[in-house]
Amino acid sequence: MERFEISRAADVDAAIRAGALSQTAQQGARVRFLAGGTTLIDLMKLDVEQPEQVIDIGRLPLDQVTQRDDGGVDIGAMVRNADLAHHDHILAQYAVLSEALLSGASAQLRNMATTGGNLLQRTRCVYFRDPAMACNKREPGSGCGAIDGFNRNLAILGTSDTCIASNPSDMNVALAALEATVHVQGTRGKRAIAFEDFFLLPGNTPERETVLEPGDLITHVSLPAPVSGARSTYLKLRDRASYEFALASTAVVIALDGGKIAHVRLALGGVGAKPWRAVQAEAMLQGQTPDGGLFQRAAEAALADARPQSENGFKVELAKRCIVQALKDATQAA
């Protein structure tokens, strides 16, 4: 770990001013915010992140879950994953989010990890996390060792010739299906960013993972009011039952009316370069009578653009089966 200075932000404005000292929009900025520290500290120990200044935002008043008058909810960036997963309103109205959070990491990490930190969680690609290896995400232009190397756990959707890293977060998959909005405050003031627009595909600039700019601070995430009669679920497939990242996962939010699908949102994890909304599958499901054949066709549509690598071709079929089972679980519950 390199030497760095650490200071505590007195308020949101002070944090933004300090964060804006960074002169690069690249993720490895020289000024970084410290929330729970469950990812940042690890990456600093590995010399993947080498900030000169670390701004502790742990005491900022961003740790509340607030129900809005319109029926939606605002989740502060500093809300701990454990608190959010066990919050009565989240359990009752946004079960998919609670299930996703509880399927991730360990109880100890969930006690520390925050909503904002989880949102920005970085890939577990072994080439990204080893400075001795070629990684365009960590060092633009150095190459991608994963393409011809160990890629079993990496993405098959949204990849490019420069990067095939997968987004590791379970929470992000649920937020995609719930059509969340990310609220940011920075030097340009306050901005509300649709979840679908928040993450960037790698393209030719894999080092740029989100639309955040230097100094931007996530203040909260908002969820719309629950769809009337909707049920939701999160299904995660992984190598072992606990403390493991998804090989494939599916978040489903679905509502039936008169025996037909009146509303459906479907998001995938473990297979995408970003949290992946399966919009083609949603379109195929909308207005139809749910059954196994329909679910299989929707799963085929969701993976139609998959680009598997040498070791992760199995993810195509695994993700399809995950989608079918999650849809069955959600509709049977309904």
N, C-alpha and C positions, 0 to 999 in steps of 0.2 A: 504494500500500500504506500502511495506517495504522500508526502506531507501536504496538509491542507489546513485552512482556517475554518473554524466553525463559529457561527453566531446565531442568536435566537431572534426571530422576527417579532417585533412588538405588536404589529397588526398586519392586515392584508396589504395595505399600501406600502409598508416598509418592506415586506417580502418581495413585492413586485419591483420596487426600485432596486433592490439588491440583485434580484434575478436578471434584470435587464442589463446588468453589466456584462453578461455574456455576449460575445460578438458573433456567435454562430447559431444557426437554427438546428444544427446537428444534435442528436440526442446526447452525445458525449460532451456537453457544454462544460465550460470551466466553472460555472456556478450552478449548483444543483440544490433542489429543495429536499429536505429530509423529513419524511413523515414517520411511518412505522420502521423504516429502514430494512425491511425484510428482504428487499431486492438490492437496493443501492449499496448497502454495506458489503454484501457478498461480491458485487461487481467491482467495488473499490479494492477489496482484498485480492481479487484476481488481476488487478491492473487493467481491467476492461474500461472501467470508469476512472478518470483521473481528475476530478474537479479541484480547482484551486481554492474554492470557497464552497462551504456547505451551509445552507440556511435552514435552521431548525424551525419548522412550522407547526410542531407538535402541540403548541398551546394556543393556536389560533381558534377562535370560536366557530369552528366549522364541523362540529361533531354531533349535530342533531338530525333526527328524522322527523320531518314536519309534514303533516297532512294539509293539503291545500283545499280551499273552498270549492274548487272545481272537481274534487274527488281524487286528484292525483297526489303525488308525494314528492317531496324534495329530500334528497339524501346528501348530507354534508360530506365534503371530501375527506374529512378526518374521522368519519364514522368507522369504527373498527368492524372488520368482517364478521367477527363472532356476534357483536351486538346487532348488526344488521340481519344476520341469518336468523336470530332468535327474536327479532322484534315482532310483537303481536300482529301489527298491521301488515307487515311484509309476509308473515306466515299465512295470514288469512286471505290477502288479496293478490299477492305476487309470489306464489309458492315456488315458481320456477327459479326465482332469484335466490330464495333461501336454500333450495336443494342444490343449486350450482355452487354456492358459497361453501356449504357443508361438505361437498365432494372434493374440495380443494385443500391442498397443503395438510397441516396438522392442527390440532386444537390450539397448540401453543402459538403457532404462526398466525392463526386466525385471530387470536387475542391481540396481536400487534398490528397486523396488516390493515391498511385503510382502503376506503373506497377509491380515492384518487390514486394511491399507489398501485392498487390492483389494476386499475384502468390502464396505467402506463407500464405494467409489468413487461419485461423484455424477454425475448426468446430464450429458450433453453438449448438452442443449437450448440453443440459442443465446439464448433469452429468459432462461433461468436465469443464463447466464453474462454477461449484459449488464445492469448495474444501471440503465441508462436505460430498459429495457423492463419491461412489466408481467409479473410472475411470482408466482403465489400460493405457490410453493414457497420462493422467496427472501424475499418480502414478503407474508405472508398478507393476503388481501383486496384486493390490487392488481389482480387479474384474470389471465387467461392469454392472452398475446399469440399463443401458438402455435396456438390453436384456429382462429382466422381468419387465421393467418399462415403462416410457413414451417414445415411439419410433416412433411416427407418422411421424416425419420429417426426419427420418434417412435412411440409405442406405439399398438397397436390392440387390446390385451387388458388388462383391469384398469383402464382409464382412468376418469375422472370428468369432470363438467362444470367442475371447477376445475383439472384438470391432466392432460396427456397425455404427460408426459415418460417416456422409456424408461430402464430400467436398462442401463448401458453395459458391464457386466463380462462377459467370457467365462468367467472362472473360476467366477463365481456359477452359471452355467448348468450346468457340470459338477458342482458341489457339490450342486445341486438334484437332479440325476439320481442322484447317489451317496448321497442321503439323509444328508447331513452333519448334525452337531450343532455349534452354536456355543457355546463355553464363555466365560462372562463372569464377572468379579470386580468387585464394586462395594461401595457402602456397605451393601447388604443381604446381603453375603457372595457366595458362588459360586452361579452358576446355569448350567444346561445348557438351551439353547434349540434345539428342532428347527428345522432350516433353513427349513422351510415356514412356521414361525411367526415367524421373525426379521424379515422384511420386512413392511411395512405397505402396503396399497393407498392411493392418494391420498385417495379419498373427499372429505370436506370439510376435511381437514387434511393437504394435500400436503407441508407443511413437516416433518411427522413421518414419517420414512422407515423407521425401525426401532423395535424395542421397547427400545432402549438408553435408560438414564436417565442424568442428570448424574453423572459420576464413573465410569460403567461402563467397564471396560477389557476388550477381547477378549484372552484369554490364549492360546487355541488353538482349533482346529477338529478335530473327530474324525470319522473315517470308519469305518463298520462293516466287518467282515470281507468280503472279496469274495465274491460269490455263486459257488458252484461252477460251473465251466464257462462263466461269463459272458464275453462280449466287449463292448467299448465303443468308441465313436468320437464325435468331435466334428466337425461340418460347419458351416463359416461362410461365408456369402455376403455379399459386400461390394463396394463400387464399385471398389476397387483391391486388389492382392494383399497389400500390407503396410501397417502403421501406419494401420489404418482400423477403424472400429467396424462391427459387424454390422448389416446391413439385416435379416437373418434368420439364425438359427443353430439347430442342434439337437444336443443331447447324448443319446446312447442307451446304455443298459446293458441287455443282453438275453442270456438263456440259453435254449437249446433242449433239450428232452428228448423222445426218440422222435419227432423231427420236428415237435413242437409247441412253442409259446412257453410256457416254464415260468415265466419271470420277465422283466419288462420295466419299465424306468423311462425316461421321455421328458421332456425339459425343453427349453424354447425360449428363445432370446435375441434381442435386437433388436426384439422385437414386444410385450414385456410391460412394464407399469409396475413390475414386480418380476420376478426370475428366475421363469419360468413353468413349473410342472409341468403337463403335459398329461394329467391323470388320466382324463378321458373316453376319450382315445385309448388309454391303458394298459389300461383295462377292456375295450375292444373287441379289443385284441390278445391279451390273456391267454388261454392255452389253445388258441389257433388255429394252424392251419398257415400259415406265412408265405408270402405271395405278393403280387404287385403290387397286385391288387385290394383285398386286406385293408389294405395300407399306405395306399392312397388313401382308403379309408373312414375309417381312423384319422386321417389328416390332415384330412379334412373335419370330423371330430368335434372335433379340437383347435382349429380356427379357427371353430367354429360361433358363438361369442359375440363375434367380432371386431367392433370399432367403428371402421372406418377414417375418416380425416379427408380433407380436400380433396385432399391431395397424396400420401397414402401408401396408397391403396387397392391398389396393386400388391403390397403386402406380404402380403396375404391369399393370393394365388396363389403368391408366392415362398416363403412359409413352408410351404405345403403341399408344394411340390416339394422343399424342403429336408428335410422330415420323411421323405418317401417315399425319397429318395436315401440319407439316413442309415440308415434301416432296412434298405435293400437292402445297403448297405456292411457293416453289422454282421452281418446274417444270412448273407451270402455268406462272410464271414470265418469264421463259425462252422461 
